[in-house]
Amino acid sequence: MELAVGLDSPWGMAFLPDGQMLVTERPGRIHLVSADGKRLSPPIQGMPVVDRRGHGGLLDVTIDHRFASNRLVYFSYTEAGEGDEAGRNSLAVARGRLSEDGARLDGLQVLFRQLPRVESSENLGGRLAISRDGYLFITVGDRRVVEEREKAQDLSSYNGKTLRLRTDGSLPPDNPFVGRPNALPAIWTLGHRNPQGAFVHPRTGELWIAEHGPFGGDEINIARRGRNYGWPVVTFGCEYGSCKPIGEGSAKAGMEPPLTYWEKPGIAPSNLMLYDATRFGAWRGNVFVGALAGRAVWRLELVVSRGEVKVVRRERLYAELGERIRDVKQGPDGAIYLLIDGGNARIVRIGAPDPFRQL
């Protein structure tokens, strides 16, 4: 079933408790989609100006774990520099309170800015995830240019990191690098290239991320406290165009291997989710990963052995759509919702009883 047809460069979506959905468009708009998917609201008022260049603009959206009582909405976007920083930009994250009629965001508060700003509009990261115990995770890309990507290993830079804040923007004192000289205390993990997918596992509380490699080497990782995921020292990919090797190989002591990865040319993973409903009972506990260049959704079948998670099967689904999948979410009805990013941008609901005959 097609919903919210006619979107303009959508990037993220989030369900509200009543079944309505928020969806972002990169030019800087958030719309409210009715629970039946038939009505798309006018743009929600109260949004900041975004820097729409390149891959930038308005990116992800999510809601507070206590939304039913506080109506707080969080979103990520790129913010242009001014004066001496003209031409540069930064990833920013803000929150506001959605009015009861869904028409505006009130009390806008910027929780995070990636400073200093960077002269690049690529590899922004920008995915958000909120844990049930009230922590906000933010993924930040390496910004692609060589002099910036090296900073993915530098704890004094936000480039190529995941971050952990409280949902009010304050710093948790138990973050792994708090108190370390020259380390930014918001950092949770390091060594990432361009993580555009994130969720917090509802049972383990761990942050899972999907990240773009260069040419090949797209990865799924469980981003565990204080760990280093290697970029650009280790990677399963290579430079675009020349396929020149990057770094020191595909493994190094002290750097975490991916849970799974894709060989060249890769799939360009977008968001990912854990399926935790019963509508497609055989898929419960599987992880689903959207693919942009790969134009499909990948289903990852997992087993846990001696506390370690392993991917035992990967299956490519919905390739017949032939579309870039920007986001994938489980709806409150147990259906799977795909956010299509392309000329015919829309939301597709996968909800037929037989998951292999739904399109």
N, C-alpha and C positions, 0 to 999 in steps of 0.2 A: 504494500500500500504506500502511495506517495503522499507526503505531507509537506506543508510549508513550501510549496513550489514557488520558484522565482526569487530565491535568496541571492544575495550579491556577495560572493567570496566569503562564505561562512567559515568559521574556524572552531567554535566550541559550542556545546549545548549542555544544559543541566536541567534535570527534572525538579519541579516543586512538589511538595507533599500532596497537593490536590490533583496531580497528574498533568498540570500545565508545564510548559517547558520554556526556558530561556535559551535563545540562540544568538550568537554574536556574528556580526559581519565586519570584515576588516576595515572598511571605510570609517568605522567608528560607531556603529549602531548595535543596540541590543533590542530584540523583539521578544514579545511574549506570544507563544504558540498555544492555542487552546488545547484542552485535553483530548479533543477528538481530532486535532490536527487540521481542522478546516479553516481556522481563523488566525491570521497573523496581525498582531497589533501594530500601530504606528510605532516608530522608534521611541524607546523609553527616554525620557528627558533627564537632564542632570549629568550627562556624561562629559568627561574631559575631551579636549582636542587630542587627536592621535596623529602620529607620524606614519602615514600610509605608504611610504616608499618601500620598494623591494618586497621583502617578506613581512614587513612590519604592518602596524595598524592595531586594531582591536583583536585580541587573540582569545584566550580562554575565559570561561565563566564557571563559577561553582557557587554553592550556597553554604551558609553556616550549618553546623551540625545541630544547632538549635533554631533553625530558620522559623519553625512554627511559632516561636515566641518572640524572636527578635528581627526577623525578615531581612537579615544581612546577606548581601550578595557581594562576591569577590570577583574581580576580573583583572586580566593582565593586558598590557598594551605597550606600544613604543611611544616614547615621549621625545620630542625634538629639543635639541639644545638651542640656546639663544646667545647672542653676543659672540664672545670668543669661542663658544661651542657650536656655532651655527654650522650645519652640515653633519653634525654628530647626533647620535640619539642614545637612548637607554631603554632597557626593559623596566617597566614599572608595574606595580600591583596596587590596586586600590579597592576600597569597599564602600558601599553605601546601603541605605535602608530602603527597600522597595516599598513604595506606598501601597496602601490597601487596595487601591484600584489598579495597581500595576502600571501606572502611567509615568512614574518618575523614580529616580534614586535621590534620596535626601541625605544630607550630612556626609558628603563625599570626603573620604580620608585616604591619603596615599600612605600605604604601609611599607613600601619598599621601592627604592630606585637603584639601578645598577650604575654606580659611579666609580670612576669617571666615565663619561659618555664616550662612545666609540664611533668612528667613521666607517660604518658598515651597516647594511640592512639585511644581513643574512645570519643564519644559525643563531636565532634568538632564543630557542627554547620556548619558555613561556607557559608551560602546562602547570596547572594548579591541582593540588589534592589536599583534602582536609581529613584529619583523623578523628575518630570518635571521641578521643580525649582532648580535642581542641587544639591541635597543632596544624599550622599551614605550611605545606611543602611547596616550593617553587623550583622549577627547573630553569637553568640558565645555560644558553649555548656558548660556544667558543668564539662566535662572531666571524668565523671562517678565515679572515685574512691571517697570513702566517704569523705576523708579529703578535697578533692577539691570541691565536689558538695555543701558542706555547704557554700562555698564562693559565691554561686548564690545570697545570701542575703547580701553580703559584697560589698559596693560601692567602696572599694579600690582594688577590683579584677575585671577582665574582665569576669571571669567564669559566665556562665548562664545569659548573658546580650544580649540586642540588642544595637548597637552603631549607632551614627549618626555623619558623617563627611561631610565636603564639598568634592566635587569630586577631589579636588587637595590635599586632606588629611588634610587640616587645620580644626580647631575646630570652629563650629558655637558658637557665644557668647550666643545664646538663648537656648542652651541645658539645660535640667532641673537641672543638678547638678553642673553646672559651679559655682565656688566660694565656694562650700561647702567643709569644711575641710575634708581631707582624702578621697574625692570622685574623681573618674576618670572622667574628664569632657566630655569624648566621650560617656558616658553611656546615652542611651535613655530610656530603661526600664530594670527591673531586675526580678529575680525569675523565670528563664526559665531552662529547663533541657537540651534539645538538639533540638533546632529549625533548621530544615533542609528545611524549605520552607519559602518564603517571596515574597510579591509583594506590591507595592504602589498603592492604589486605584486611578484610573485616575481622578475621580471627587472629592472625599473627601480629597485626599492627605494623607490618613492614611495608616500606615504600617500594613499589615496582615501577620501573621506567622502561620506555622504548626510546632508542636513540639512533639517529642517522649516523652511519659511518660515512667515509668519503666515497670512493668508487668501490662498492662492496663493503662488507663489514658492519652492516646494520645489526644492532644488538638489542637483546632484552636482558635487563639486569635487575637484581634485587639490591636496592641501594641501602646498604647496611652502614650503620653509624661509623663515621670516620674513615671509611675505606676508600681506596684509590682504584679507579677503574681503567687507568692506563693511558688514556688519550693525552697527547699524541705520541707517547713513547711506544705503546703497543697497540696494534690494530690488525684486524683481518682484511682491511681494505688497502687501497693505494690511491695515489694522486689521480684526479680527474685528467683525462686526455692522455697523458704519458704512461699512466699506471706505474709511476716511479714509486719505489718502496717508501714508506713513512716510518720513522722511528727505528726501533731496534728489533722488530719482529712481531710475533703474535702473542708472546708470553714473557713475563719477567717476574722474578720473585718480589713479593710485596704488592703486586698488582692483581686485581681480581679478574678472573676469566668470566666471560658472559655466560648467562644461563643458556642461551642459544644465540646463534648468529646466522646471517645469510651471506652466501658467497657473492662474488661479482655477477651482475651489476647491482644487486641489492633490491630492496622493495620500497625504501623511503617510508619507514613506519611512522604512523601518526599516533593517535591515542590507543590505549589498550584498556581492557577491563577484565575483571573476574566475573564469570557467569555464575550466579548464586541462586537462581530460581528453579522451579520445577517444571516450567512449561516445556522445555527441552531437557527432559530428565537425564538423558545420556550425556549431556554436555555440562551438567552441574560440576563446578570445580575446575572447568577449563578456562584458559585465558584466551581472549580474542584480541587481535592486533589489526588495526586498520593499515592499509598500504596506499600510498599516493602514487608513486611510480609503478608499483606492483598492481594497482587497480584491483584489489581484492581484499578479503579479510582472511587472516590466518588464524586457525584454531590450534591452540597448543594444549596437548593432553599431558598431564603431569602425574608424577608419582613422588611420594616423599619416602626416602629411605634413610634411616638413621639420622633423621633431622635435616637431611639435605634434599632440596627440591631438584628433580630432574625432568627434562622434557623428553618424553618417550615417543611422541608422535606429533607431526605437524601436518595440517590439512589446509589447502587453499580453497576458500569458499567465495561464492558470489562473484566470481570472475566474469560471469556472463553479463553482469551489469556494465562492464567496461568503463567503470568510473573511478575517479580518485576518492578514496575514503578518508575524510579528514578527521572524523570522530566516530567512536562506536560506544554505545551505552546500553545498559539493561534498563528497560522501563519498569515502572511499578506494576505493570501487567505481566511481567515476565518475558515480554517480547524483546527482540534486539532491534535497536534503532541505529541507522547508519546516516551520518551527515556527509552528503555528497558535495564535493568542492569542484566546480567546473562550470561549463557553459550552461548546463541545465541543473544548477545547484538546488538541492532540495533535501528533505529528510525521507528516508525509506524505512518503513516498519516491516520487520521480518516476524510474522506472528502466526504462520500456518501450523497446523498440528504436526505435519511431517516436515522437519527442517530441511530435507533434501528436495522438496517440491514446492517451495514457497514462492518462486518467482515465475 
